């Protein structure tokens, strides 16, 4: 299958970043900034995961990048073009798609209609739907079923397939595993890797941090609206400081993660000055 | 029902006991509940008619009810089919009492009124579904449309067809203008539901009194021929009414097809499901919203011309249609465009049939009795899905 680029580069370094934010500041309420200067670089072909405790601004970051929130300061560049302040449907035309966290399908529309809503070029809609049904065979069996009657995992597949309809270069995923049964979590992460192998760059925010970092080329740790650590996914996982602070301790297991990050929260300790990258 | 943990029977109030009884009823199989409902409806009708029709008609009536129960057993989980079966049985029962001619005659009048309701309802429900705006000014858009037709075809002397097109275009323009100067800026500033409701009620008065200021309160007519009739298989149809019915149904069928199959219709339904998701999926939502106002406005204008043509024009014209239009929207399931189309037609027919049983002065009450009964059984409306209720 041919996704965005016929010859996907898998180099983790060098070249102009595909997506880059510089010192991004944003928030919902006047005078209250959720993001306090986030600088993230994503290169073509990478999987980049952004982790961090609850309230760190992960979802806010991804929404700002996708134009759902107007940045107050800083820049967002996609393939060298500034997209700050542009509306989401314009951004999809520039080669970036977004899969929201929950409520990410049109419940009264059928699976086919859901996918059609993601198409930007009507002449290729049919062929693209067929391709998506090949990638997600489960959807192929249920083309005319209303998406609202499907399970959480199936909806996540519909949402991802819809986002892939316009052949994006970059796919933004907001907590793709949130609220899914364990079997579907595996399926979704496997599909994400498969899509990435076809040349689509992946940027995701994940609560399930260990699992996501393990499959990522690089990761960022966000805390209190700033990027605190950056590095290859494996290195972040192995770093005791990151693990202790943001992954709920090295000895814990994935399953307890969601609760832990909530309980531990961002601690205001001396280690927080450790903002130099790993 | 937690019968075991409940208080002793003597401590419970009558209301609690009734609720418990009703709770057990809902555990009965669907076929039994539906059948009992149908029999209850028949008994009430027979009481209102003071007895059975007698002779062969009584045999037919019983056969129709039994066939209806049989049909209902196949419809579990498909509320639209249930509604269809109930309407057909109702048709059959009325037939045994009043004969084909009377039932068809009232049915056709009902369909033509229903077409007006449905034209108003589909725009109202789309605007609600997409913008979450309960537009109380929608009825006054009907009035505006009727007066625009008056201006074009009576004051300027243009043919009525041109007047209708003019009315539709002008009402669509008003819809777009209001979106641009009122609704879109309010949404951008994050106005709440109450602000929108109050603005729309205020707007309703502004439009009504602006029309009254310009054209006065006197009754006016569009000068259409309301006396000629067409004989169709023995049924007498007023010429104007026939045109309303024919054009209305054609447009409604076209709208249904457009919503089901065209890309714009699918996008409208997508926006109605989730506006932000539609935008992030790559849909230019501002454009779809404008098209929605074009559709809602032009259909309101057309409904207004139809309403004015079959009755008379006065500044309260549209306001009188607002409640039945809302009823049609809620009956079909609020926000559901197909539901609004069906709800409008259903309401029109059932209300008109009721004139066979009770004086026609009571017919708007009958419409709301139907609405209340349907909502008790299905709070989300006939086509609505049980979400955010």
Interface residues (C-beta under 8 A of the other chain):
Chain A: X66 X68 X87 X88 X89 X92 X93 X97 X98 X100 X103 X104 X105 X106 X107 X108 X109 X113 X116 X117 X118 X119 X120 X122 X148 X162 X163 X166
Chain B: X263 X266 X267 X269 X270 X272 X273 X274 X276 X277 X278 X279 X280 X281 X282 X283 X284 X285 X336 X385 X387
